[in-house]
Every structure is written in structure tokens, then in C-alpha cells.
Amino acid sequence: MAAGKATAVAAAVAAMAAAATVTVGPGVAGAQSPHAAGPGGGGTGAPVTGSAHAGEGGDVRSGTKGDTFWLTAHGKFARPGAGATPPAVTYDTRAVPEGARIAVAQRSEAGRTKVAVKVSGLEPNRTFGAHVHTKPCADVPDSSGPHYQNRKDPVQPSKDPAYANPRNEVWLDMSTDAKGRASAKSGNDWNFRKGGARSVVIHEHATHTGHGEAGVAGDRLACFSVPFGR
């Protein structure tokens, strides 16, 4: 891993421990998700076990300390091609250009999970929906499956606000600034099921909340495979 990337990852881990935040690179900033639960922070010190690898989520680091699990993942968006699907794939290069960047961090402990995302290089001055989904990204947008739900809606696709809401799902809606940068974070009083959450999907518009349309955020513009864990 390049020195600059390693520094960014290390900074992301430290920031996540403090307040569920994550870095994409120098000078990246953005607005908090309007759906964020606003979790408080509180670090527990440097992880005593961890790993770093390139794979499902691009550049990924994760580790544990006691009951705490942490993860950071960094990616650069590319179009799907003839070979393997890139970890960060864009289906709409106007909204999410090739070369745009994304970083995701997770911290889970004591029955609570925090997720944070930062992006740079997206279409400026635009609001995007974003959620954690159940499957990794692939060349076809729908391959990432539905939103991850702590309590699964027996009716699919899920549009019932009793299930499709930011307390039962991970919503990371965000609005870019004039330079295409944005960030969001969420906090939920549960942990992911093992292998049940595998990507972050960026959608066309802000997430609806009303009856019959809850959780709907339009087309899937881009996807980042992240091996969320617990």
C-alpha cells in the first residue's frame, strides 16, 4: 500500500474510533446525512488485532479489540468492464465519474454499529441517497440486492416505513458541495448479521420516507463493495 494511502487509512481508523468519521484524502469535507442518528463517539485505543488487504472492498483494513470490531475501506470508481467488476463501480459517469473516490468506515461494539462514508469527485451541488445493501457490487446495478435490514420486511421490495427507515436500515444520504465532496454517518442499536451486509450503494436522489415509497431513492448510480463484519 502506498504511503499516502496508508496514512489516510490510519487517519480514518483513528477518526472512526473518535466519532464514526472517515477520510478520503487531504482536504475532503462534506455535510452530515440528514437521516443520521447522530451517535456519540468514544475510542477504546488502538486495535490489538487487524488485517489489511485488497479485495472485495478495494483497500480494506479491519480488526478487533475485545468486543469492538472496526473496518475502513477505500476505493476509486471505475466503469464495469470485460473482466472482474471493480470494487467501486459507477453505472452513471455523469453523476459519479470514473476516478471519483469513496471511503467507508465501520465500528461495532456492545450491540451498536456506526457507519461513516466520505466521497469526492461526484457531481457537485447534488443530493444523493445512499444505503448499505446485502450483496457485493456487480456489473448489473440490481446485483447488490436490497437494503440491509435488521428486522427483515416479509414483503419485498420493502416500502413499508415500519421496516424501511433509518433505524432498521443504514441510510447515508448526502449532499455534495461545489467540489463534489460529501460525507454522512449513521448509528444503529444493533450489529450486522455475519455476511449479511456487503456494499454501499449511491442512489439518484434523497431517500423517501412516506407510506408506499419508504426507502426509495431512485436509480442505483454507483456501488462500493464493503465486507462489513461483526
C-alpha atoms as a printed R data frame, in Angstrom:
    type eleno elety resid chain resno       x       y       z
1   ATOM     1    CA   MET     A     1   0.000   0.000   0.000
2   ATOM     2    CA   ALA     A     2   1.352   3.457  -0.910
3   ATOM     3    CA   ALA     A     3   2.493   5.663   1.958
4   ATOM     4    CA   GLY     A     4  -0.177   8.282   1.278
5   ATOM     5    CA   LYS     A     5  -2.930   5.673   1.200
6   ATOM     6    CA   ALA     A     6  -1.670   4.024   4.375
7   ATOM     7    CA   THR     A     7  -1.648   7.415   6.125
8   ATOM     8    CA   ALA     A     8  -5.225   8.074   5.004
9   ATOM     9    CA   VAL     A     9  -6.362   4.673   6.232
10  ATOM    10    CA   ALA     A    10  -4.651   5.130   9.590
11  ATOM    11    CA   ALA     A    11  -6.257   8.556   9.952
12  ATOM    12    CA   ALA     A    12  -9.640   7.047   9.090
13  ATOM    13    CA   VAL     A    13  -9.295   4.398  11.781
14  ATOM    14    CA   ALA     A    14  -8.348   6.966  14.411
15  ATOM    15    CA   ALA     A    15 -11.199   9.272  13.400
16  ATOM    16    CA   MET     A    16 -13.702   6.427  13.351
17  ATOM    17    CA   ALA     A    17 -12.733   5.477  16.873
18  ATOM    18    CA   ALA     A    18 -13.484   9.012  17.957
19  ATOM    19    CA   ALA     A    19 -16.676   9.850  16.110
20  ATOM    20    CA   ALA     A    20 -17.606   7.488  13.269
21  ATOM    21    CA   THR     A    21 -15.859   9.562  10.609
22  ATOM    22    CA   VAL     A    22 -13.620   8.587   7.722
23  ATOM    23    CA   THR     A    23 -11.141  10.316   5.403
24  ATOM    24    CA   VAL     A    24 -10.908  10.131   1.617
25  ATOM    25    CA   GLY     A    25  -7.836  12.303   1.262
26  ATOM    26    CA   PRO     A    26  -6.415  15.732   2.055
27  ATOM    27    CA   GLY     A    27  -8.961  18.475   2.475
28  ATOM    28    CA   VAL     A    28 -12.087  16.375   1.932
29  ATOM    29    CA   ALA     A    29 -15.140  17.659   3.754
30  ATOM    30    CA   GLY     A    30 -18.906  17.416   3.450
31  ATOM    31    CA   ALA     A    31 -22.309  17.637   5.070
32  ATOM    32    CA   GLN     A    32 -23.733  15.114   7.505
33  ATOM    33    CA   SER     A    33 -26.535  12.859   6.332
34  ATOM    34    CA   PRO     A    34 -29.995  14.319   7.039
35  ATOM    35    CA   HIS     A    35 -31.011  10.842   8.236
36  ATOM    36    CA   ALA     A    36 -28.013  10.308  10.527
37  ATOM    37    CA   ALA     A    37 -28.851   9.186  14.023
38  ATOM    38    CA   GLY     A    38 -26.033  11.321  15.403
39  ATOM    39    CA   PRO     A    39 -24.213   8.724  17.509
40  ATOM    40    CA   GLY     A    40 -21.716   9.832  20.088
41  ATOM    41    CA   GLY     A    41 -18.142   8.675  19.895
42  ATOM    42    CA   GLY     A    42 -15.574   7.328  22.285
43  ATOM    43    CA   GLY     A    43 -12.424   5.462  21.353
44  ATOM    44    CA   THR     A    44 -11.129   2.334  23.013
45  ATOM    45    CA   GLY     A    45  -7.487   2.629  21.964
46  ATOM    46    CA   ALA     A    46  -5.579   1.022  19.114
47  ATOM    47    CA   PRO     A    47  -6.900  -2.354  17.938
48  ATOM    48    CA   VAL     A    48  -4.814  -5.291  19.077
49  ATOM    49    CA   THR     A    49  -5.645  -7.452  16.061
50  ATOM    50    CA   GLY     A    50  -6.141  -6.358  12.491
51  ATOM    51    CA   SER     A    51  -5.582  -7.002   8.820
52  ATOM    52    CA   ALA     A    52  -5.091  -5.106   5.583
53  ATOM    53    CA   HIS     A    53  -5.881  -6.393   2.122
54  ATOM    54    CA   ALA     A    54  -7.140  -5.513  -1.335
55  ATOM    55    CA   GLY     A    55 -10.207  -7.429  -2.430
56  ATOM    56    CA   GLU     A    56 -13.967  -7.151  -2.200
57  ATOM    57    CA   GLY     A    57 -13.825  -3.619  -0.820
58  ATOM    58    CA   GLY     A    58 -10.699  -2.310  -2.545
59  ATOM    59    CA   ASP     A    59  -8.123  -1.249   0.073
60  ATOM    60    CA   VAL     A    60  -9.541  -2.634   3.304
61  ATOM    61    CA   ARG     A    61  -8.308  -2.705   6.870
62  ATOM    62    CA   SER     A    62 -10.161  -4.302   9.764
63  ATOM    63    CA   GLY     A    63  -9.514  -5.543  13.244
64  ATOM    64    CA   THR     A    64 -10.859  -6.241  16.702
65  ATOM    65    CA   LYS     A    65 -10.169  -5.319  20.287
66  ATOM    66    CA   GLY     A    66 -12.267  -7.138  22.834
67  ATOM    67    CA   ASP     A    67 -15.899  -6.692  21.763
68  ATOM    68    CA   THR     A    68 -15.069  -3.935  19.275
69  ATOM    69    CA   PHE     A    69 -14.834  -4.526  15.516
70  ATOM    70    CA   TRP     A    70 -13.574  -1.814  13.161
71  ATOM    71    CA   LEU     A    71 -13.168  -1.581   9.398
72  ATOM    72    CA   THR     A    72 -12.093   1.007   6.825
73  ATOM    73    CA   ALA     A    73 -12.313   0.644   3.044
74  ATOM    74    CA   HIS     A    74 -11.140   2.984   0.267
75  ATOM    75    CA   GLY     A    75 -11.986   2.801  -3.428
76  ATOM    76    CA   LYS     A    76 -11.822   4.629  -6.755
77  ATOM    77    CA   PHE     A    77 -14.833   4.358  -9.056
78  ATOM    78    CA   ALA     A    78 -14.497   2.716 -12.473
79  ATOM    79    CA   ARG     A    79 -16.947   1.520 -15.098
80  ATOM    80    CA   PRO     A    80 -17.709  -2.197 -15.306
81  ATOM    81    CA   GLY     A    81 -15.640  -3.865 -17.987
82  ATOM    82    CA   ALA     A    82 -14.994  -7.214 -19.600
83  ATOM    83    CA   GLY     A    83 -13.060  -8.508 -16.581
84  ATOM    84    CA   ALA     A    84 -13.859  -8.631 -12.893
85  ATOM    85    CA   THR     A    85 -16.165  -5.951 -11.521
86  ATOM    86    CA   PRO     A    86 -14.113  -3.239  -9.790
87  ATOM    87    CA   PRO     A    87 -14.703  -2.861  -6.029
88  ATOM    88    CA   ALA     A    88 -16.118   0.623  -6.667
89  ATOM    89    CA   VAL     A    89 -18.222   0.622  -9.821
90  ATOM    90    CA   THR     A    90 -20.081   3.526 -11.433
91  ATOM    91    CA   TYR     A    91 -23.173   2.981 -13.563
92  ATOM    92    CA   ASP     A    92 -23.637   6.720 -14.291
93  ATOM    93    CA   THR     A    93 -20.396   8.518 -15.094
94  ATOM    94    CA   ARG     A    94 -22.032  11.950 -15.115
95  ATOM    95    CA   ALA     A    95 -23.175  11.677 -11.508
96  ATOM    96    CA   VAL     A    96 -20.265   9.503 -10.322
97  ATOM    97    CA   PRO     A    97 -17.339   9.992 -12.735
98  ATOM    98    CA   GLU     A    98 -14.575   7.478 -13.171
99  ATOM    99    CA   GLY     A    99 -11.816   8.345 -10.725
100 ATOM   100    CA   ALA     A   100 -14.196   9.652  -8.047
101 ATOM   101    CA   ARG     A   101 -13.283   8.309  -4.621
102 ATOM   102    CA   ILE     A   102 -15.128   6.784  -1.700
103 ATOM   103    CA   ALA     A   103 -14.129   5.772   1.811
104 ATOM   104    CA   VAL     A   104 -16.253   3.843   4.301
105 ATOM   105    CA   ALA     A   105 -15.667   3.095   7.974
106 ATOM   106    CA   GLN     A   106 -17.497   0.827  10.402
107 ATOM   107    CA   ARG     A   107 -17.275   0.464  14.167
108 ATOM   108    CA   SER     A   108 -19.368  -2.113  16.038
109 ATOM   109    CA   GLU     A   109 -19.431  -2.766  19.765
110 ATOM   110    CA   ALA     A   110 -21.881  -3.561  22.565
111 ATOM   111    CA   GLY     A   111 -24.840  -4.088  20.232
112 ATOM   112    CA   ARG     A   112 -24.312  -0.792  18.386
113 ATOM   113    CA   THR     A   113 -22.964  -0.097  14.886
114 ATOM   114    CA   LYS     A   114 -21.682   3.145  13.399
115 ATOM   115    CA   VAL     A   115 -21.052   3.570   9.668
116 ATOM   116    CA   ALA     A   116 -19.487   6.607   8.004
117 ATOM   117    CA   VAL     A   117 -18.877   7.453   4.352
118 ATOM   118    CA   LYS     A   118 -16.981  10.183   2.514
119 ATOM   119    CA   VAL     A   119 -16.865  10.795  -1.227
120 ATOM   120    CA   SER     A   120 -15.017  13.157  -3.527
121 ATOM   121    CA   GLY     A   121 -15.316  13.882  -7.235
122 ATOM   122    CA   LEU     A   122 -19.075  13.324  -7.535
123 ATOM   123    CA   GLU     A   123 -21.443  15.659  -9.389
124 ATOM   124    CA   PRO     A   124 -21.346  18.960  -7.464
125 ATOM   125    CA   ASN     A   125 -24.256  20.507  -5.560
126 ATOM   126    CA   ARG     A   126 -26.442  17.436  -5.661
127 ATOM   127    CA   THR     A   127 -28.195  15.283  -3.072
128 ATOM   128    CA   PHE     A   128 -27.717  11.522  -3.292
129 ATOM   129    CA   GLY     A   129 -29.393   8.694  -1.462
130 ATOM   130    CA   ALA     A   130 -27.071   6.031  -0.089
131 ATOM   131    CA   HIS     A   131 -27.617   2.830   1.880
132 ATOM   132    CA   VAL     A   132 -25.911  -0.367   2.974
133 ATOM   133    CA   HIS     A   133 -27.032  -3.276   0.762
134 ATOM   134    CA   THR     A   134 -26.943  -7.040   1.243
135 ATOM   135    CA   LYS     A   135 -24.739  -8.198  -1.645
136 ATOM   136    CA   PRO     A   136 -21.470  -7.113  -3.305
137 ATOM   137    CA   CYS     A   137 -21.460  -4.946  -6.413
138 ATOM   138    CA   ALA     A   138 -21.516  -6.416  -9.897
139 ATOM   139    CA   ASP     A   139 -21.795  -5.179 -13.482
140 ATOM   140    CA   VAL     A   140 -25.613  -5.018 -13.182
141 ATOM   141    CA   PRO     A   141 -26.847  -2.396 -10.653
142 ATOM   142    CA   ASP     A   142 -29.511  -4.610  -9.057
143 ATOM   143    CA   SER     A   143 -26.926  -7.287  -8.216
144 ATOM   144    CA   SER     A   144 -26.208  -5.610  -4.872
145 ATOM   145    CA   GLY     A   145 -29.549  -6.791  -3.541
146 ATOM   146    CA   PRO     A   146 -31.948  -4.889  -1.268
147 ATOM   147    CA   HIS     A   147 -31.165  -2.629   1.662
148 ATOM   148    CA   TYR     A   148 -29.758  -4.412   4.691
149 ATOM   149    CA   GLN     A   149 -32.499  -4.602   7.350
150 ATOM   150    CA   ASN     A   150 -32.078  -5.554  10.978
151 ATOM   151    CA   ARG     A   151 -35.699  -6.737  11.012
152 ATOM   152    CA   LYS     A   152 -36.470  -8.123   7.564
153 ATOM   153    CA   ASP     A   153 -39.664  -6.971   5.907
154 ATOM   154    CA   PRO     A   154 -41.639 -10.090   4.848
155 ATOM   155    CA   VAL     A   155 -42.873  -8.109   1.836
156 ATOM   156    CA   GLN     A   156 -40.276  -7.298  -0.829
157 ATOM   157    CA   PRO     A   157 -39.375  -4.873  -2.238
158 ATOM   158    CA   SER     A   158 -39.668  -3.214   1.145
159 ATOM   159    CA   LYS     A   159 -41.534   0.121   1.077
160 ATOM   160    CA   ASP     A   160 -43.205  -0.067   4.487
161 ATOM   161    CA   PRO     A   161 -41.866   2.685   6.791
162 ATOM   162    CA   ALA     A   162 -42.140   0.241   9.686
163 ATOM   163    CA   TYR     A   163 -39.181  -1.583   8.105
164 ATOM   164    CA   ALA     A   164 -37.702   0.848   5.558
165 ATOM   165    CA   ASN     A   165 -36.422   3.509   7.921
166 ATOM   166    CA   PRO     A   166 -33.007   4.720   9.170
167 ATOM   167    CA   ARG     A   167 -33.389   2.885  12.497
168 ATOM   168    CA   ASN     A   168 -33.837  -0.520  10.834
169 ATOM   169    CA   GLU     A   169 -31.542   0.144   7.851
170 ATOM   170    CA   VAL     A   170 -28.341   2.122   7.306
171 ATOM   171    CA   TRP     A   171 -29.133   5.352   5.476
172 ATOM   172    CA   LEU     A   172 -26.263   7.592   4.383
173 ATOM   173    CA   ASP     A   173 -27.909  10.290   2.249
174 ATOM   174    CA   MET     A   174 -25.520  13.131   1.484
175 ATOM   175    CA   SER     A   175 -25.275  16.402  -0.437
176 ATOM   176    CA   THR     A   176 -22.144  17.343  -2.350
177 ATOM   177    CA   ASP     A   177 -20.523  20.749  -2.192
178 ATOM   178    CA   ALA     A   178 -19.290  22.779  -5.147
179 ATOM   179    CA   LYS     A   179 -16.277  20.452  -5.468
180 ATOM   180    CA   GLY     A   180 -18.275  17.229  -5.402
181 ATOM   181    CA   ARG     A   181 -17.379  16.306  -1.817
182 ATOM   182    CA   ALA     A   182 -19.769  14.967   0.807
183 ATOM   183    CA   SER     A   183 -19.934  12.852   3.937
184 ATOM   184    CA   ALA     A   184 -22.532  11.124   6.072
185 ATOM   185    CA   LYS     A   185 -22.727   8.883   9.122
186 ATOM   186    CA   SER     A   186 -25.295   6.705  10.844
187 ATOM   187    CA   GLY     A   187 -25.693   4.921  14.146
188 ATOM   188    CA   ASN     A   188 -27.895   1.902  14.890
189 ATOM   189    CA   ASP     A   189 -28.615  -0.071  18.057
190 ATOM   190    CA   TRP     A   190 -27.757  -3.447  16.511
191 ATOM   191    CA   ASN     A   191 -24.919  -5.264  14.756
192 ATOM   192    CA   PHE     A   192 -24.812  -6.649  11.220
193 ATOM   193    CA   ARG     A   193 -25.518 -10.340  10.725
194 ATOM   194    CA   LYS     A   194 -22.376 -12.158   9.600
195 ATOM   195    CA   GLY     A   195 -22.051 -11.861   5.820
196 ATOM   196    CA   GLY     A   196 -25.348 -10.008   5.566
197 ATOM   197    CA   ALA     A   197 -24.087  -6.531   4.601
198 ATOM   198    CA   ARG     A   198 -21.735  -6.310   1.619
199 ATOM   199    CA   SER     A   199 -21.923  -2.929  -0.111
200 ATOM   200    CA   VAL     A   200 -22.794   0.762  -0.085
201 ATOM   201    CA   VAL     A   201 -24.971   1.907  -2.992
202 ATOM   202    CA   ILE     A   202 -25.274   5.533  -4.112
203 ATOM   203    CA   HIS     A   203 -28.722   6.411  -5.466
204 ATOM   204    CA   GLU     A   204 -30.276   9.036  -7.711
205 ATOM   205    CA   HIS     A   205 -31.957  11.228  -5.073
206 ATOM   206    CA   ALA     A   206 -32.707  11.582  -1.373
207 ATOM   207    CA   THR     A   207 -34.482   8.660   0.286
208 ATOM   208    CA   HIS     A   208 -38.262   8.876   0.559
209 ATOM   209    CA   THR     A   209 -39.947   8.156   3.872
210 ATOM   210    CA   GLY     A   210 -43.698   8.087   3.142
211 ATOM   211    CA   HIS     A   211 -46.052   5.114   3.054
212 ATOM   212    CA   GLY     A   212 -45.666   3.032  -0.088
213 ATOM   213    CA   GLU     A   213 -42.370   4.724  -1.014
214 ATOM   214    CA   ALA     A   214 -40.257   4.450   2.115
215 ATOM   215    CA   GLY     A   215 -36.635   3.645   1.332
216 ATOM   216    CA   VAL     A   216 -36.979   4.523  -2.361
217 ATOM   217    CA   ALA     A   217 -34.120   6.697  -3.660
218 ATOM   218    CA   GLY     A   218 -34.225   6.208  -7.429
219 ATOM   219    CA   ASP     A   219 -31.733   4.560  -9.743
220 ATOM   220    CA   ARG     A   220 -28.533   2.961  -8.484
221 ATOM   221    CA   LEU     A   221 -25.778   5.247  -9.757
222 ATOM   222    CA   ALA     A   222 -22.763   3.563  -8.180
223 ATOM   223    CA   CYS     A   223 -21.792   0.790  -5.789
224 ATOM   224    CA   PHE     A   224 -18.850   0.091  -3.468
225 ATOM   225    CA   SER     A   225 -18.312  -3.444  -2.192
226 ATOM   226    CA   VAL     A   226 -17.528  -3.419   1.531
227 ATOM   227    CA   PRO     A   227 -17.158  -6.607   3.628
228 ATOM   228    CA   PHE     A   228 -18.970  -5.257   6.688
229 ATOM   229    CA   GLY     A   229 -18.413  -7.501   9.680
230 ATOM   230    CA   ARG     A   230 -19.047  -8.187  13.316
